[in-house]
Amino acid sequence: MKTILITGCSSGIGLCLAQGLRKRGYHVIASARKDKDVHMLKKEGFDTLLLDVDDSSSIKNVVKKLKKIDVLINNAGYGQPGAVEDLKREDVRKQFETNVFGAMELSAAVLPLMRKQGRGRIINISSILGIVALPHQGAYNASKYALEGFTDTLRLELKNKNIKAILVEPGPIETNFRHNFKSNYRPHYKKSSHQQGYEKRKKRAKKKYPFTKGPEAVLRKVIHAVESRNPKIRYPVTFPSYFFMALKWLLTDKMLDKAIKRIYRNL
């Protein structure tokens, strides 16, 4: 039985992955950073661990408890809104601690065990915003671009080691992400030259984006990434992910900017 460790299982994509992979017979270790969420997961019957990816000591404590790990799914993450000129250094640092540094440190920590086993897979839940950027999401965009670069590098370094590094690129998914994104707006944004854009962004957060799917859409791609003998390097999820990835390669940067601005304005 394969053992799968998943970060950020308190809700949304992480919880869906934990439930779906357990149904397929895998030994799932569902982790979360808050005690109340760990208790919730235990009540659901999961083997679970308290894991805060922002904390190096927490990562070390968790890895010490692992006897084996076949798959690591780095799912923990959140979105810090704000135009680049409005972002505080501390906000950007926190964004990277969770979305990038935690995934990098945890991946590095489990690699010795995977090497000893002679196999393993590291699946990083990225975003289409790691491929193309949208306005007022500079910290989140940058963190996902960084996660993409880290995963690409890891894949090259692990070539011929029977350890795969894989990216999953969700587009709009029905989770609490947008609600949490909205709650992270800072008080000083009210005095920003981007205030009008922020207000439009808040209104959009209440609407359902076109082509939005449930977290089960991510689960289906993760299942393929876990079970395929030859998994893909990248798994787009939802039509917007396929669409923007195609535009990225087909259009010049200036043409892509115009297309994104037009699409973003009409959402």
C-alpha positions, 0 to 999 in steps of 0.5 A: 500500500502506497503511503501519501502525505498531503499538506493543507488538508483542512478544507478544499482541494487538500481535504478532497485529495485526502478523501479521494485517495483514501477511497482508492486504497492508499494510506493517506497521512492528512496534515494540517497546521491547526489543532482543530483541523487535525482533530477533524481529520482524526474524526474522519478516520485519517492518520494525521499529523500536525504540520505547519509548513512555515515552521522548520521544526514542525517539518523536521518533527513530521519527517522523523515520524515517517517510516515510508513515503511514496508520494508527497503532495505539497498542497498547503497555500493561500493567496495574498492580494495586493498590487505590487506597490502596495505589498509590504515586505512582511506580507510577501515573506509570509506568502513565500514561507507557505507557498514556496519555502515550506514546499521546498524544505519538506520536499528536501526532507523526504528525499533521503527516504525516497532515495532509500526506497528507490522510488517516490513522487513529489506532486506540487499543487501550483496554479495557472497563475504560475504560468500567466500573471493577473493584476493585483496578485503579485505576491501570489503570482510570484510564489507560484512562478517560484514553485514552478521553477523549483519543481522544474529544477527538482525534476532535472536533478532527480532524473534517472532516480525513479523519483518524479517531480510533478506540477498540477495547475488548477484554474478556478476551483470551488473552494474557500480560496477566494473568500480567504483571498478577500479577507487578506486585503490590508487596511492601507489598500483603501488609500491606494491608487489601485483602490478602484481595481480592488473594489472590482476584485472584491465584487468578482470574489462573490461571483462564480468564474466561468468554467469553475469546477469542484476540487474533484477535478484536481483529484482526477489529475492527481490520481493520474500523477500518482498511478501513471507509470509515466506521469506528465510533467504538468497537469492543467485543470479546468479550461482556463488553464489549458487556454492560458497555457496555450496563449502563453506559447502562441502569443508574444508577451505584448499580445498576451498582456492585451488578451489578459487585460481584456479577459480580466476586465470582462470577468 
